Amino acid sequence: MERRRTQRFQMAIPVELNTAAGTLVAESRNISNGGMLLQSAASLPIGTQVQMSFSVPGQDVFYPDVCFNGEGTVVRLQAMENGFGIAVACHSVIVSERWPKTPSAKYLRTP
């Protein structure tokens, strides 16, 4: 039986990964406090440092979208049906709301 340190949430949202070599857009498969599994047509080498950006939509017009920006490292690659699975361990994540127009930001997790 596999034991995880943090709970994973199944979520399919676009994630932008910025690296020293350029930008890659992937789609999340699951997200946890410690990282995320992404799916992409292209792969990144294990050990690649990434800057991540994505947003989670609000529940209705009264709840804002929540934006996440963070830093992480590619720790695992796996074959997937339509490309590659890229596992990223998160080092730090900043959360901010898109609405109201003046975002409030706070740290969720740091090393």
C-alpha positions in Angstrom: 0.0 0.0 0.0 1.4 3.4 -1.0 1.4 6.1 1.7 1.5 9.7 0.7 2.6 12.6 3.0 -0.2 14.9 1.7 -3.6 14.3 0.2 -3.8 14.6 -3.6 -6.7 16.3 -5.4 -7.6 15.3 -9.0 -7.7 18.5 -11.0 -7.3 19.2 -14.7 -6.2 22.8 -15.3 -3.7 24.5 -17.5 -0.3 25.1 -15.9 2.5 27.2 -17.3 6.0 26.1 -16.6 8.8 28.5 -17.2 12.4 27.1 -17.3 15.8 28.5 -18.3 15.1 26.8 -21.7 11.7 28.4 -22.3 8.0 27.9 -21.5 5.9 24.8 -21.5 2.2 24.6 -21.0 0.9 21.4 -19.4 -2.3 20.2 -17.8 -2.5 19.1 -14.1 -3.6 15.6 -13.2 -3.4 15.9 -9.5 -2.3 18.6 -7.0 -1.1 18.4 -3.4 0.5 20.6 -0.9 3.9 19.1 -1.8 3.7 19.2 -5.6 1.7 18.2 -8.7 1.6 15.7 -11.5 1.3 17.3 -15.0 0.7 15.9 -18.4 2.3 17.4 -21.5 3.2 16.4 -25.1 6.8 17.4 -24.2 9.0 16.4 -21.3 11.4 18.2 -19.1 14.6 16.6 -17.7 14.6 15.4 -14.1 16.2 18.2 -11.9 14.9 21.0 -14.1 14.0 24.1 -12.0 10.6 25.5 -12.9 8.5 28.6 -12.2 4.8 27.5 -12.2 1.7 29.6 -12.8 -1.9 28.5 -12.7 -5.3 29.6 -11.5 -8.3 27.7 -10.0 -11.7 29.1 -10.9 -13.9 30.5 -8.2 -17.1 28.7 -7.4 -19.5 31.5 -8.7 -19.5 35.2 -9.3 -19.0 36.0 -5.6 -15.8 33.9 -5.3 -12.7 35.1 -7.1 -10.4 33.0 -9.2 -7.4 32.0 -7.1 -3.9 32.4 -8.7 -0.9 30.3 -7.8 2.7 31.1 -8.6 5.5 29.0 -7.4 8.9 27.4 -7.8 9.6 23.7 -8.0 11.8 20.9 -9.4 11.0 18.1 -11.8 11.5 14.9 -9.8 10.0 12.2 -11.9 8.9 11.5 -15.5 6.5 8.8 -16.6 5.0 7.7 -19.9 1.3 8.6 -20.4 -1.1 7.8 -23.1 -0.9 11.2 -24.8 2.6 12.3 -23.8 4.5 12.5 -20.6 3.7 12.7 -16.9 5.9 15.3 -15.2 6.0 15.2 -11.4 7.0 18.5 -9.8 8.0 19.0 -6.2 7.0 22.5 -5.0 9.5 24.5 -3.0 7.3 27.6 -2.5 3.9 28.8 -3.6 2.3 32.2 -3.4 -1.5 32.5 -3.6 -3.4 35.7 -4.7 -7.0 36.5 -5.7 -7.7 38.0 -9.1 -10.7 39.8 -7.7 -10.9 42.3 -6.1 -8.5 44.3 -8.4 -6.0 44.8 -5.6 -4.6 41.3 -5.0 -3.8 40.0 -1.6 -1.0 37.5 -1.5 0.2 35.1 1.1 2.6 32.3 1.4 1.1 28.8 1.5 4.3 26.7 1.9 8.0 27.4 1.9 10.9 24.9 2.5 
